[in-house]
């Protein structure tokens, strides 16, 4: 399986986002810290940067991202909103949002290793699309893993999005509604991505 191995802090700064959007609250970089503001970007460069930013945050590579876009265009409503909603609905993102994992990368690995069930069935596909009513739990045999306990303790005051519910005592998460554009927690101009792919 292809993986994005780019350095988090360095790439986040290059894309103009905080490492906190990735779940890295203590990471910083001094890369280009004393340089002047770069020259004005072209229209294409701005569109490309928005696409790269979203791909990087959600850990999606180009072929899969293009597939999300093509599906978003066929759905009713705004293509940009549909694209982001699909990405928010990925199982690895939901695992991260519920506080099971410290980062989306860690959440992806946990899902790959088969630690979660959806409606009682094991799912090990990070891109699995969750829907309202679905229940996400740590598999019974994985509940004693120390990493889950550490993450849940560290994320005890973590703000759960309104489209999710979480019972920390029983380690049960539930999707109570579909995510909306407003639930995306980092700055992105999705219309630029639509313009890029529309050319």
JOJORA-V676659 format. One record per pair of residues at least 12 apart in sequence whose ideal C-beta (glycine too) atoms are under 10 Angstrom apart, sorted by the first residue. I is the first residue (numbers start at 1). J is the second residue. D is the distance in Angstrom with one decimal. If there is no record, write none. Layout:
i->I j->J d->D
i->I j->J d->D
This chain:
i->1 j->61 d->9.8
i->1 j->108 d->9.5
i->1 j->112 d->7.5
i->1 j->126 d->9.2
i->2 j->61 d->5.4
i->2 j->62 d->9.7
i->2 j->63 d->8.8
i->2 j->64 d->9.1
i->3 j->59 d->8.3
i->3 j->61 d->8.7
i->3 j->105 d->8.7
i->3 j->108 d->8.6
i->3 j->109 d->9.4
i->4 j->55 d->8.1
i->4 j->56 d->7.1
i->4 j->58 d->9.8
i->4 j->59 d->5.6
i->4 j->60 d->8.3
i->4 j->61 d->6.7
i->4 j->105 d->8.0
i->4 j->108 d->9.6
i->5 j->105 d->9.8
i->6 j->56 d->7.2
i->7 j->27 d->9.3
i->7 j->29 d->8.1
i->7 j->31 d->9.3
i->8 j->22 d->5.7
i->8 j->23 d->9.1
i->8 j->24 d->5.4
i->8 j->27 d->5.8
i->8 j->29 d->8.9
i->8 j->56 d->8.9
i->8 j->103 d->8.2
i->8 j->105 d->8.2
i->9 j->22 d->9.0
i->9 j->24 d->6.9
i->9 j->26 d->9.8
i->9 j->27 d->4.3
i->9 j->28 d->6.1
i->9 j->29 d->4.0
i->9 j->30 d->9.4
i->9 j->31 d->7.9
i->10 j->27 d->9.5
i->10 j->29 d->5.3
i->10 j->30 d->9.9
i->10 j->31 d->5.5
i->10 j->32 d->9.7
i->11 j->29 d->9.2
i->11 j->31 d->9.7
i->11 j->52 d->8.7
i->11 j->53 d->9.6
i->11 j->56 d->6.1
i->12 j->24 d->7.8
i->12 j->27 d->7.9
i->12 j->28 d->9.7
i->12 j->29 d->7.9
i->12 j->53 d->8.9
i->12 j->56 d->7.5
i->12 j->57 d->8.7
i->12 j->186 d->9.9
i->13 j->27 d->9.9
i->13 j->28 d->8.6
i->13 j->29 d->5.3
i->13 j->30 d->9.3
i->13 j->31 d->5.7
i->13 j->32 d->7.4
i->13 j->33 d->9.0
i->14 j->29 d->9.3
i->14 j->31 d->7.7
i->14 j->32 d->8.5
i->14 j->49 d->8.7
i->14 j->52 d->8.7
i->14 j->53 d->9.6
i->14 j->56 d->9.4
i->15 j->49 d->6.2
i->15 j->50 d->8.9
i->15 j->52 d->6.0
i->15 j->53 d->4.5
i->15 j->54 d->9.5
i->15 j->55 d->9.6
i->15 j->56 d->6.1
i->15 j->57 d->8.7
i->16 j->49 d->7.2
i->16 j->50 d->9.7
i->16 j->53 d->7.3
i->16 j->187 d->8.3
i->17 j->53 d->5.9
i->17 j->54 d->9.9
i->17 j->56 d->7.9
i->17 j->57 d->7.1
i->17 j->186 d->5.7
i->17 j->187 d->7.3
i->17 j->188 d->8.7
i->18 j->186 d->7.5
i->18 j->187 d->9.4
i->19 j->103 d->9.6
i->20 j->185 d->9.2
i->20 j->186 d->8.6
i->21 j->53 d->8.9
i->21 j->56 d->9.2
i->21 j->57 d->5.7
i->21 j->104 d->9.5
i->21 j->184 d->9.7
i->21 j->185 d->6.9
i->21 j->186 d->3.9
i->21 j->187 d->8.7
i->21 j->188 d->9.6
i->22 j->56 d->7.9
i->22 j->57 d->6.3
i->22 j->58 d->9.7
i->22 j->59 d->8.9
i->22 j->96 d->9.5
i->22 j->102 d->9.9
i->22 j->103 d->5.9
i->22 j->104 d->6.6
i->22 j->105 d->7.7
i->22 j->186 d->8.8
i->23 j->57 d->9.8
i->23 j->96 d->6.5
i->23 j->101 d->7.7
i->23 j->102 d->5.5
i->23 j->103 d->3.5
i->23 j->104 d->6.3
i->23 j->105 d->7.9
i->23 j->106 d->7.7
i->23 j->107 d->8.6
i->23 j->155 d->9.7
i->24 j->102 d->8.3
i->24 j->103 d->6.4
i->24 j->105 d->9.4
i->25 j->102 d->9.0
i->25 j->103 d->9.9
i->43 j->192 d->8.7
i->43 j->195 d->8.3
i->43 j->196 d->9.5
i->44 j->192 d->9.8
i->44 j->195 d->9.5
i->44 j->196 d->7.5
i->44 j->199 d->8.6
i->46 j->189 d->8.1
i->46 j->192 d->6.0
i->46 j->195 d->9.4
i->46 j->196 d->9.2
i->47 j->189 d->8.9
i->47 j->191 d->9.3
i->47 j->192 d->4.4
i->47 j->193 d->6.8
i->47 j->194 d->9.0
i->47 j->195 d->5.6
i->47 j->196 d->3.9
i->47 j->197 d->8.9
i->47 j->198 d->9.8
i->47 j->199 d->8.7
i->48 j->192 d->8.7
i->48 j->193 d->9.2
i->48 j->196 d->6.5
i->49 j->189 d->9.6
i->49 j->192 d->8.2
i->49 j->193 d->10.0
i->49 j->196 d->9.9
i->50 j->80 d->9.7
i->50 j->187 d->9.7
i->50 j->188 d->6.2
i->50 j->189 d->5.4
i->50 j->190 d->7.2
i->50 j->191 d->8.7
i->50 j->192 d->4.3
i->50 j->193 d->5.3
i->50 j->194 d->9.7
i->50 j->195 d->9.2
i->50 j->196 d->7.7
i->51 j->65 d->7.4
i->51 j->66 d->9.8
i->51 j->69 d->9.0
i->51 j->83 d->9.9
i->51 j->188 d->9.7
i->51 j->190 d->9.4
i->51 j->192 d->7.7
i->51 j->193 d->4.9
i->51 j->194 d->9.9
i->51 j->196 d->5.8
i->51 j->197 d->8.0
i->52 j->65 d->9.8
i->52 j->193 d->9.7
i->53 j->186 d->7.9
i->53 j->187 d->8.7
i->53 j->188 d->6.2
i->53 j->189 d->9.3
i->53 j->192 d->9.8
i->53 j->193 d->9.2
i->54 j->68 d->9.5
i->54 j->80 d->9.9
i->54 j->83 d->7.8
i->54 j->84 d->7.4
i->54 j->87 d->7.0
i->54 j->184 d->9.0
i->54 j->186 d->8.8
i->54 j->188 d->5.8
i->54 j->189 d->10.0
i->54 j->190 d->7.5
i->54 j->193 d->6.7
i->55 j->68 d->9.8
i->55 j->87 d->9.2
i->55 j->193 d->9.5
i->56 j->104 d->10.0
i->57 j->87 d->8.3
i->57 j->93 d->9.3
i->57 j->104 d->7.3
i->57 j->184 d->9.1
i->57 j->185 d->9.4
i->57 j->186 d->6.1
i->57 j->188 d->8.2
i->58 j->84 d->9.2
i->58 j->86 d->9.6
i->58 j->87 d->4.7
i->58 j->88 d->8.4
i->58 j->90 d->6.8
i->58 j->92 d->8.3
i->58 j->93 d->6.5
i->58 j->96 d->9.8
i->58 j->104 d->6.6
i->58 j->108 d->9.5
i->58 j->126 d->9.8
i->58 j->127 d->9.7
i->59 j->87 d->9.7
i->59 j->90 d->8.9
i->59 j->92 d->7.3
i->59 j->93 d->8.9
i->59 j->96 d->9.9
i->59 j->103 d->9.2
i->59 j->104 d->5.5
i->59 j->105 d->6.1
i->59 j->107 d->8.9
i->59 j->108 d->5.8
i->59 j->126 d->7.9
i->59 j->127 d->9.9
i->60 j->86 d->10.0
i->60 j->87 d->7.0
i->60 j->90 d->8.2
i->60 j->92 d->9.9
i->60 j->104 d->10.0
i->60 j->126 d->9.4
i->60 j->127 d->8.0
i->64 j->127 d->6.8
i->65 j->83 d->8.6
i->65 j->87 d->8.6
i->65 j->193 d->9.0
i->65 j->197 d->9.6
i->66 j->197 d->7.5
i->67 j->86 d->9.5
i->67 j->127 d->9.4
i->68 j->82 d->8.6
i->68 j->83 d->5.7
i->68 j->84 d->9.3
i->68 j->85 d->9.8
i->68 j->86 d->5.0
i->68 j->87 d->6.6
i->68 j->90 d->9.4
i->68 j->127 d->9.0
i->69 j->82 d->8.9
i->69 j->83 d->5.7
i->69 j->86 d->9.1
i->69 j->193 d->7.2
i->69 j->194 d->7.8
i->69 j->196 d->9.3
i->69 j->197 d->5.3
i->69 j->198 d->9.7
i->70 j->83 d->9.8
i->70 j->197 d->8.4
i->71 j->83 d->8.4
i->71 j->86 d->6.7
i->72 j->84 d->8.6
i->72 j->85 d->8.2
i->72 j->86 d->6.4
i->72 j->87 d->9.6
i->72 j->190 d->9.4
i->72 j->193 d->9.5
i->72 j->194 d->8.4
i->72 j->197 d->9.5
i->73 j->194 d->8.2
i->73 j->197 d->8.2
i->73 j->198 d->8.8
i->77 j->181 d->9.6
i->78 j->181 d->8.0
i->78 j->190 d->8.2
i->78 j->191 d->8.3
i->78 j->194 d->8.2
i->79 j->190 d->8.2
i->79 j->191 d->8.9
i->79 j->193 d->8.7
i->79 j->194 d->5.0
i->79 j->197 d->8.5
i->79 j->198 d->8.7
i->80 j->181 d->8.0
i->80 j->188 d->8.8
i->80 j->189 d->8.5
i->80 j->190 d->3.2
i->80 j->191 d->5.3
i->80 j->192 d->8.5
i->80 j->193 d->6.4
i->80 j->194 d->5.0
i->80 j->195 d->9.4
i->81 j->180 d->7.9
i->81 j->181 d->4.5
i->81 j->182 d->9.7
i->81 j->184 d->9.3
i->81 j->190 d->7.0
i->81 j->191 d->9.7
i->81 j->194 d->9.8
i->82 j->181 d->9.2
i->82 j->190 d->9.3
i->82 j->194 d->9.8
i->83 j->181 d->9.8
i->83 j->188 d->9.9
i->83 j->190 d->6.3
i->83 j->193 d->6.8
i->83 j->194 d->7.7
i->83 j->197 d->9.4
i->84 j->179 d->8.2
i->84 j->180 d->9.1
i->84 j->181 d->6.0
i->84 j->183 d->8.6
i->84 j->184 d->5.2
i->84 j->188 d->7.2
i->84 j->190 d->5.8
i->84 j->193 d->9.1
i->85 j->129 d->9.9
i->85 j->163 d->10.0
i->85 j->178 d->6.8
i->85 j->179 d->5.5
i->85 j->180 d->7.0
i->85 j->181 d->7.0
i->85 j->183 d->8.3
i->85 j->184 d->8.6
i->86 j->127 d->9.3
i->86 j->129 d->7.0
i->86 j->179 d->9.3
i->87 j->127 d->9.4
i->87 j->129 d->10.0
i->87 j->179 d->9.1
i->87 j->184 d->8.3
i->88 j->130 d->9.4
i->88 j->161 d->8.3
i->88 j->163 d->8.3
i->88 j->178 d->8.8
i->88 j->179 d->4.0
i->88 j->180 d->8.6
i->88 j->181 d->9.1
i->88 j->183 d->6.0
i->88 j->184 d->6.5
i->88 j->185 d->9.4
i->89 j->127 d->9.6
i->89 j->128 d->9.0
i->89 j->129 d->5.0
i->89 j->130 d->5.5
i->89 j->131 d->7.6
i->89 j->132 d->9.9
i->89 j->134 d->9.9
i->89 j->163 d->9.3
i->89 j->175 d->8.3
i->89 j->178 d->7.2
i->89 j->179 d->6.1
i->90 j->104 d->8.8
i->90 j->107 d->9.2
i->90 j->108 d->8.9
i->90 j->111 d->9.2
i->90 j->125 d->9.3
i->90 j->126 d->6.4
i->90 j->127 d->5.4
i->90 j->128 d->7.1
i->90 j->129 d->6.9
i->90 j->130 d->7.7
i->91 j->107 d->8.3
i->91 j->108 d->9.0
i->91 j->110 d->10.0
i->91 j->111 d->5.6
i->91 j->116 d->7.2
i->91 j->118 d->7.0
i->91 j->123 d->6.3
i->91 j->124 d->9.2
i->91 j->125 d->6.9
i->91 j->126 d->5.9
i->91 j->127 d->7.2
i->91 j->128 d->4.1
i->91 j->129 d->7.7
i->91 j->130 d->5.9
i->91 j->134 d->9.3
i->91 j->136 d->7.3
i->92 j->104 d->6.0
i->92 j->105 d->8.6
i->92 j->106 d->9.1
i->92 j->107 d->4.4
i->92 j->108 d->4.3
i->92 j->109 d->8.7
i->92 j->110 d->8.0
i->92 j->111 d->5.1
i->92 j->112 d->8.6
i->92 j->116 d->9.5
i->92 j->125 d->9.0
i->92 j->126 d->3.8
i->92 j->127 d->7.5
i->92 j->128 d->8.4
i->93 j->107 d->7.1
i->93 j->108 d->9.0
i->93 j->126 d->8.6
i->93 j->127 d->9.6
i->93 j->130 d->8.9
i->93 j->179 d->9.0
i->94 j->107 d->8.2
i->94 j->111 d->9.4
i->94 j->116 d->9.3
i->94 j->118 d->9.2
i->94 j->128 d->9.1
i->94 j->129 d->9.7
i->94 j->130 d->5.3
i->94 j->134 d->8.7
i->94 j->136 d->6.1
i->94 j->161 d->9.3
i->94 j->163 d->9.4
i->94 j->164 d->6.9
i->94 j->173 d->7.0
i->94 j->175 d->7.0
i->94 j->179 d->9.1
i->95 j->107 d->4.0
i->95 j->108 d->8.3
i->95 j->110 d->6.2
i->95 j->111 d->6.1
i->95 j->115 d->8.8
i->95 j->116 d->6.4
i->95 j->126 d->8.5
i->95 j->130 d->9.8
i->95 j->136 d->6.9
i->95 j->138 d->9.3
i->95 j->151 d->9.9
i->95 j->173 d->8.1
i->96 j->108 d->8.6
i->96 j->110 d->9.3
i->96 j->111 d->9.9
i->96 j->151 d->9.7
i->96 j->155 d->9.7
i->96 j->158 d->9.9
i->97 j->155 d->9.9
i->97 j->158 d->8.7
i->97 j->159 d->9.4
i->97 j->160 d->6.9
i->97 j->161 d->5.7
i->97 j->163 d->8.9
i->97 j->164 d->6.0
i->97 j->166 d->8.9
i->97 j->173 d->8.5
i->97 j->179 d->9.0
i->97 j->183 d->8.8
i->97 j->185 d->9.0
i->98 j->116 d->9.9
i->98 j->136 d->6.7
i->98 j->138 d->10.0
i->98 j->151 d->9.8
i->98 j->152 d->9.1
i->98 j->155 d->8.5
i->98 j->158 d->8.6
i->98 j->160 d->6.7
i->98 j->161 d->9.1
i->98 j->164 d->6.2
i->98 j->165 d->9.1
i->98 j->166 d->5.1
i->98 j->168 d->9.3
i->98 j->171 d->9.2
i->98 j->172 d->9.4
i->98 j->173 d->4.2
i->98 j->174 d->9.3
i->98 j->175 d->9.8
i->99 j->148 d->9.8
i->99 j->151 d->6.4
i->99 j->152 d->6.0
i->99 j->153 d->9.6
i->99 j->154 d->8.1
i->99 j->155 d->3.3
i->99 j->156 d->8.0
i->99 j->157 d->9.6
i->99 j->158 d->4.6
i->99 j->159 d->9.5
i->99 j->160 d->7.2
i->99 j->164 d->9.9
i->99 j->166 d->6.9
i->99 j->168 d->7.9
i->99 j->173 d->8.7
i->100 j->115 d->8.4
i->100 j->116 d->7.8
i->100 j->136 d->8.3
i->100 j->137 d->9.7
i->100 j->138 d->6.8
i->100 j->147 d->9.3
i->100 j->148 d->6.3
i->100 j->151 d->6.1
i->100 j->152 d->7.0
i->100 j->155 d->8.2
i->100 j->166 d->9.1
i->100 j->171 d->8.0
i->100 j->173 d->7.6
i->101 j->115 d->9.8
i->101 j->147 d->8.6
i->101 j->148 d->8.7
i->101 j->151 d->6.0
i->101 j->152 d->9.9
i->101 j->155 d->8.9
i->102 j->147 d->8.9
i->102 j->150 d->8.5
i->102 j->151 d->5.5
i->102 j->154 d->6.9
i->102 j->155 d->7.7
i->102 j->158 d->9.9
i->103 j->151 d->9.7
i->104 j->126 d->9.0
i->106 j->147 d->8.3
i->106 j->151 d->8.0
i->107 j->126 d->7.6
i->107 j->151 d->9.6
i->108 j->126 d->4.5
i->108 j->127 d->9.2
i->109 j->126 d->8.7
i->110 j->124 d->9.5
i->110 j->126 d->9.1
i->110 j->138 d->8.8
i->110 j->142 d->8.5
i->110 j->145 d->9.1
i->110 j->147 d->8.2
i->110 j->148 d->8.3
i->110 j->151 d->9.3
i->111 j->123 d->7.2
i->111 j->124 d->6.0
i->111 j->125 d->7.1
i->111 j->126 d->4.7
i->111 j->127 d->9.2
i->111 j->128 d->7.8
i->111 j->136 d->9.8
i->112 j->124 d->5.8
i->112 j->125 d->8.3
i->112 j->126 d->6.3
i->113 j->139 d->9.8
i->113 j->142 d->8.4
i->113 j->145 d->9.9
i->114 j->139 d->7.0
i->114 j->141 d->9.6
i->114 j->142 d->8.2
i->115 j->137 d->9.8
i->115 j->138 d->6.0
i->115 j->139 d->5.5
i->115 j->141 d->8.8
i->115 j->142 d->4.2
i->115 j->143 d->9.2
i->115 j->145 d->7.4
i->115 j->147 d->9.5
i->115 j->148 d->7.8
i->116 j->128 d->9.4
i->116 j->136 d->6.0
i->116 j->137 d->6.9
i->116 j->138 d->6.3
i->116 j->139 d->6.4
i->116 j->142 d->8.0
i->116 j->173 d->9.3
i->117 j->135 d->8.2
i->117 j->136 d->7.4
i->117 j->137 d->5.2
i->117 j->138 d->7.9
i->117 j->139 d->5.5
i->117 j->140 d->8.6
i->117 j->142 d->9.6
i->118 j->130 d->6.9
i->118 j->131 d->9.6
i->118 j->134 d->5.5
i->118 j->135 d->7.1
i->118 j->136 d->5.7
i->118 j->137 d->8.2
i->118 j->173 d->9.9
i->118 j->175 d->9.3
i->119 j->131 d->9.9
i->119 j->133 d->8.3
i->119 j->134 d->5.7
i->119 j->135 d->5.7
i->119 j->136 d->8.6
i->119 j->137 d->9.2
i->120 j->135 d->7.6
i->120 j->137 d->7.9
i->122 j->139 d->6.4
i->123 j->136 d->8.7
i->123 j->139 d->10.0
i->130 j->163 d->9.9
i->130 j->164 d->9.2
i->130 j->173 d->9.5
i->130 j->174 d->9.8
i->130 j->175 d->5.0
i->130 j->178 d->9.2
i->130 j->179 d->9.3
i->131 j->175 d->6.5
i->131 j->177 d->10.0
i->131 j->178 d->7.4
i->132 j->163 d->8.0
i->132 j->174 d->9.0
i->132 j->175 d->5.3
i->132 j->176 d->6.4
i->132 j->177 d->5.4
i->132 j->178 d->5.8
i->132 j->179 d->9.9
i->133 j->174 d->7.8
i->133 j->175 d->6.6
i->133 j->176 d->8.1
i->133 j->177 d->9.6
i->134 j->173 d->9.0
i->134 j->174 d->7.3
i->134 j->175 d->4.8
i->134 j->176 d->9.8
i->135 j->165 d->9.6
i->135 j->167 d->9.9
i->135 j->172 d->6.3
i->135 j->173 d->7.1
i->135 j->174 d->5.2
i->135 j->175 d->7.9
i->136 j->164 d->8.8
i->136 j->166 d->9.1
i->136 j->171 d->9.6
i->136 j->172 d->7.7
i->136 j->173 d->4.3
i->136 j->174 d->7.3
i->136 j->175 d->7.4
i->137 j->167 d->9.5
i->137 j->170 d->8.2
i->137 j->171 d->6.3
i->137 j->172 d->5.2
i->137 j->173 d->7.2
i->137 j->174 d->9.5
i->138 j->152 d->9.3
i->138 j->170 d->9.9
i->138 j->171 d->5.0
i->138 j->172 d->8.7
i->138 j->173 d->9.3
i->140 j->171 d->9.9
i->142 j->171 d->9.7
i->143 j->170 d->9.9
i->143 j->171 d->6.4
i->148 j->171 d->7.5
i->149 j->171 d->9.6
i->152 j->166 d->9.3
i->152 j->168 d->6.1
i->152 j->169 d->10.0
i->152 j->171 d->7.3
i->153 j->168 d->9.4
i->155 j->168 d->8.8
i->156 j->168 d->7.2
i->159 j->185 d->9.1
i->160 j->173 d->8.4
i->161 j->176 d->9.8
i->161 j->177 d->9.5
i->161 j->179 d->6.9
i->161 j->180 d->9.5
i->161 j->182 d->9.6
i->161 j->183 d->5.1
i->161 j->184 d->9.8
i->161 j->185 d->8.0
i->162 j->176 d->8.1
i->162 j->177 d->7.5
i->162 j->179 d->9.2
i->162 j->180 d->9.0
i->162 j->182 d->9.3
i->162 j->183 d->7.5
i->163 j->175 d->6.8
i->163 j->176 d->6.2
i->163 j->177 d->4.4
i->163 j->178 d->6.6
i->163 j->179 d->4.9
i->163 j->180 d->7.3
i->163 j->182 d->10.0
i->163 j->183 d->6.1
i->164 j->176 d->6.6
i->164 j->177 d->8.5
i->164 j->179 d->8.5
i->164 j->183 d->9.3
i->165 j->177 d->9.7
